[in-house]
């Protein structure tokens, strides 16, 4: 039919029309073959976009349609590759961040097995943690409860638990979140572990401090209140009793005053503990100043203070006032607890020309301190003999103040003692080069 139409409306004979039609058909087929071939390659090309082995886009020939189609596919491939690289970079960055987080993170599958763990988790719980069941890693039921709640409710939760061993015990806060991992139909659980031992210790220290400070203040206040009631009542006409109770009031008022002064000093020293002093100061001058400050107490108990190995050229970077306070507190303890009519020695070791530090040791000949108490002497309000300490006017804060002063000077405080052979309190601090 088409050939008849062509032959009627053209001057071509039927054979010529057949030849023309065949030629046109052949040309059309030749033009369509690259496009058809390209279309057959499209499924493989689309699959390669999602794989690591990405193929080149098919060539749709040199026709206008073919060139436009090929160009469009190449543009699509470039955009796809750019998105894949951006996504890969984002994933690598996220993985690196998670890997370097200081807190342990683990991911559990539906069977409670660890499928992923960052570096902190592997370091804290063992390199072989991957694949292990959660119950074999933690003996804390709180962690298992957190995992169960996430699976049941599909929402985040948190629990606090303590690991007693190895000592010292550590307290952790675990936070669990539901997550969905690629290629997994079931919901996974992300658990983060945060060591809150230090925060717990700070809270406990604060609570103990408030309780101890309240007790230290309440006791003399009760004594003062009782003395005042007695003065107003039974002793209001008794001159001798009045003198005795007024002495009691004065003693306890002085105790409260000393306690407040030590608390304020401790607070100020703690605020400045991280600021290292830079003033160039002669260490021997500081020690001699501390001796002058405490000499009056030594004279009361007929104690002599001997400064041995007295060099004149030892210089340190120090806050003269606070370092003098530290030596004064140690000398005060040596005089109080070293016994009367004895000698307290101050000994220097470490040559500033040969060593980068110098140690100042204060030695007494007292009864000594039992070994079980040595590790706690610098705790606030800690006393070996509470009654004796209070009787001698101690507040229980002297060595705590010394510790923080020494820390600020980047030094070390050590206390050694043997029963019946006295106590040695030593401060080691860096020295400056002689100019």
Buried (B, 14 or more C-beta within 10 A) or exposed (E): EEBEEBBEEEEBEEEEBBEBBEEEEEEEEEBBEBBEEBEEBBEEBBEBBEEEEBBEBBBBBEBEEBEEBBEEBEEBBEEBEEEBEEEEEEEEEEEEEBBEBEBBBBBBBEEBBBBBBBBBBBEBBEEEBBEBEBEEBBEBEBBBBBBBBBBEEEEBBBBEBEBEEEEEEBBBBBBBBBBEBEEEEEBBBBBBBBBBBEEBEEEEEEEEBEEBBEEBBEBBBEBBEBBBEBBEEEBEEEEEBBEEBBEBBEBBBEBBEBBEEBBEBBEEBBEBBEEBBEEEBBBBBBBBBBBEBBBEBBEEEEBEBEBEEEEEEBBBBBBBEBBBBBBBBBBBBBBBBBBEEBBBBBBBBBEBEEEEBBBBBBBBBBBBBEEEBBEEBBBBBBBBBEEEBBEEEBBBBBBBBBBBBBBBBEBBBEBBBEEEEBBBBBBBBBBBEEE
